[in-house]
Each structure stands twice: as C-alpha cells, then as structure tokens.
C-alpha cells in the first residue's frame, strides 16, 4: 500500500465545471452547509440501512449523529459523521468525478421494496462542491464501515486533488473546510445555528455542535443539539395540539394573526409525502399583486425552497405551510423543481387537500368559536371568502382540473337578499320553468341591483346573481354551465322568457307597430348602435343597451382598456320598452326634437348601467333643455 500522496486530475473539464457550480449553480452560498449536512445524513442512512442485514457493522458506536466542529485558530469548519464512510476508490470515484453520486448508484442497485427502507437526498453528486463557495481548500478524511484503513482527499478546486493514507479512529467521514477570509463568520456559533435552523432543522439525525458556556474560570464547553430532528408534520395528527398548530403557523408565516384553518396530511402509495397547509385569517396587504407561494418545500425533512411555485398554483398563493416529499426529483441545485410526474402528483395533492379543507369549511356553516377571548357565532368560510374569494375565482379561470370543485365554492350576491349565495343553493331555488342561471354585471352592487336589464326577470320571479368583480364575467364564461344549467347574462342577447300564445301575439303586434320608430331611431343613432329593437326584458325603464349573445360585454371591454389593452369598439343593440310613455311619445316628435330625444335616451341607457356617455357635456345640455321645456 502506498504511504505517499497520490495526485489525480479531475475528470470532466473540472475547472469549467467547478466554476459553474461555485458561481452559477447556487444563488445563496449558505447552502453549502445544507448540502454537506445532507451528504452526512445520506451516509448515516446508508449505514443504518446496511445495519439491518449486516449485524455488528455498527459495533459499539451505535449513536448515529452529525457533528459540526469550529476551530477558530485553524480557520476550519468540519462536518463530521459516523456513517458508512468511503474507501480510497470511492473517494476518487465520488469526489473526483463531477455529477457522480454514490447515493444514486446505491439507489439504482436496490429493489423497489428495498428503496422503501432508505431515504437518500444526495443523488446528483454536485452538492459536495458547494463547499468551495466558502472554502479555498477542502480536505475529506474517511474510513469505510468495516475497514481498518482511512484515506484523505484534498483539493483547492484548481484542476486536481490528492489522495493519501490517513488516520481516523472510527468509521465515517470528516469534511474539513479551510474557510476563505470572507467566510470566517461560520467560525461563530450563531451563524451556524441560523443556517442549520433554516435548512436542516428537521434532518432525522441529531446535528450537534460544541459551544462554550459561562465566563472566566467557569467557562466550559458542552455539546448541544441544533436541530429538532422531528418535524411537526411527521407526527400523528392526534399528537399535535391546536396551540402547536397556531404557534407553528406564526413562526412559519411571520403572521401575527392566527390561521383560519389547517389540514395535516400524509399520502402513501406510489409517491409518499406529508405536510401541513394553513389558510390565513387575514389577507396580506399585497394579496392581489403577490405571485409567490407561501408553501415551503422539504425533501426528507431537509429544507429546499421557500417559494415552491411548481407545486402550488398561483391562485393558492395565500396558503401557507410545508410539504415534505420522500421521492421528489430535483435538479442539480435543488433550487428549481423538475417538471415531471412526481411534481405534478405533489401539486395535485396540494390542490386537493386545500380544496377539501375549504369544502369542509363551507359545509360547516355558522358555528360558535372563540374569537378574541369571546364566544361568537362565525362562518369561517364566509370569512375566508371575504379575504380571498378573488383567489378562488382566479382558480376557476386558470385551473381546468380544479374548476368543477371550485365552482361549488363560489359565492355571489343576488336579488334574493343581502347575503352571499352559492351556485348549488341558487339552482335548488330555481322555479320549475327557469332554464338558466341569470346574472348581471356592474361596477357596484347598487348599480347591479338597479339594472334595467333584470326588470322582466324579477317580474317572472327569477333570482339574478349580482356580479361586481371585474373577473366575474370571465368566470361564468369559463364555466359555461353549472349543474347542467347554462349561465345567461341579462345584458346579452334575447332573454328566453316563458310567454303564452297571447303574449307572443301581443309582442309581435308591438314590434310591427313600432317598426317605423325603430327604423327612424336606427338612422339617427347609426354611429352609436348596431340596431334598435323592441325588448321584453324591460318593465319600468324606457330603454337599455345590450350586447350580442356571444360577444364581449361593454364592461369587459372597459376593464381590458383600463388594464392597458387595445380593444376595438363595437356597436351595441338599443332595446326599447314599447309600453313606456317616453317611447310612445317619440313617435309624434319632429325630426329635430326626435334626434335630441333619441340621443338622450341612448345616453340615459348608458348611465343606467353605470357607464358614462361618450360626450357627458352634450348629455347634460340635452337634459337641461328637456327640463327647461318641462
């Protein structure tokens, strides 16, 4: 056996590859500790796995652990484990070849049944090189479990490395980082504590560090465990109290308010994951503009990322929590998820668990709960809807897979009363002759309630949904139907209202009688309207403007323009109430007065729906003239 150091050259153009790893792969250099602790945890997992069948492999050293050793005088930080260790050839193969991983090789050799008994993180072989983010020299001393010899591996990441015989009392690996001058902060206790607490708090093995306590003659060193080693979400539901959930939520979200509700889940089968998802009680001030999710991603209890957008759809960005996967594939940096079947499965579970929680809240209705120390009757779902209803509407529009379940959670005002109503309750109340779900859209609730478009619907006893959110019309267009009942806008097309044969004949007679008037008005308003016709949707108002049945509404056009989009203007249809006194008087006016009245009636129809006339000043002058004549 050679007793001198052996020099080796890195494979795979290591200068370029290491430069990429150190300078581009990781966005925060503190992740070096996460990666090295993860590697140490892998080594412990491998040893624990082998120990199930190789009895005596652990010997007397049965307390598996990771130790962080700070040496200020030498300027080194050591990550030590008493895991499976490496042989000389494994040191050369695993650390001398970029993107080669002993963990991955082991996993590939296991059967599907065996893989269930072991959890490995470092399956990509580049995490180790993150050590060079903070160290100019890295020395690895390792002794394979069951072997009497140890070997060292040393490199400055400048094209090669040295391997030499070494001494180590027992099995395991020491990774010694000779810290750069700008990384000496990791020789202090608290920076190390913070990184472990942030990234590795839930690693299953204890992470220990020697710290000094006391002062003067009473100063002494003692070992302390830095991590909890057992995540809240891995515990049985019955063991976790409501108070623990509230405190965990506050620590996780930095929200002073208590969560509205939460779900604690574990999924087993082809993919395994567990997690906690929390619905906040109050919306953050930037809830509309925020695009980041509030769910943290862990893999085998090791923190991976704060903003796990790939597993949380944007419309659920208000949900807080953690998801811990046992088999999630990551890219080499673990900072960006791969878009594969496992990721899609996790996303489906996150969406499904959240929807189930919201459905339970909706079914719960009003209950007695403690609020600010007092017992009050509250409806938690309506509380959620008041804060985050817009988010669910976004989900209906964007998420086809969740659309059906989300539609049952939608709530709207209606002409029934001042409360909020779901679509299921609306359909259950529909009279036998009603064929559609009717709605009207406006910028305010008062305008929607006073809309002339719903007069005939209310006369027939039909409930009308009052939609005041800019997204509402796009929502119903995306849904098209609910419980096989089509959505019908009171402001579009012709309303299919029930009528007797006598009523049909009467309507045809009125249309024939007013045909000269509608033609005359069409000529006067040719620049403003597409056509003029007699309506059956009005009972009290003289006129209203409607859109084509399948066209974009005037309100949708206005919303798009206000958002900066270029939208071509289209002409609308002016409908007249044949029974209104104003319409009847129009037939006897001279051309000059008729033109003024026609323009005034058109502008009045705009005002009634909450829109402004194209020329407000002209509208005011016509109104003043009419008042003067009166």
Buried (B, 14 or more C-beta within 10 A) or exposed (E): EEEEEEEBEBBEEBEEBBEBBBEEBBEEBBBBBBBBBBBBBBBBBBBBBBBEEEEEBBEEBEEBBBBBBBEEEEBBBBBBBBBBBBBBEBBBBBBBBBBBBBBBBBBEEBEEEBBEEBBBBBBBBBBBBBBBBBBBBBBBBBBBBEBEEBBBBBBBBEEBBBBBBBEBEEBBBBBBBBBBEEBBEBBEBEBBBEBBBBBBBBBBBBBBBEBEEEEEEEEEEEEEEBBBBEBBBEEEEEEBEEEEBBEBBBEBBEBEEBBBBBBBBEBEEEBBBBBBBBBBBBBBEEBEEBEEBBBBBBBBBBBBBEBBBBBBBBBBBBBBBBBBBBBBBBEBBBBEBEEEEBBEBBBEBBBBBBBEBBBEBBEEEEEEEEEEEEEEEBBBBBBBBEBBBBBBBBBBBEBEEBBEBBBBBBBBBBBBEEEBBBBBBBBEEBEEEBEBBBBBBBBEEEBBBBBBBBBBBBEBEBBBBBBBBBBBBBBBBBBEEBEEBEBBBBBBBEBEBEEEEEEEEEBEEBBEEBEEBBEBBBEBBEEBBBBBBBBBBBBEBBBBBBBBEEEBBBBBBBBBEEEEEEEEEEBBBBBBBBEBEBBBEBEEBEEEBBBBBBBBBBBBBBBBBBBEBEEEEBBEEBBEEEEEEE
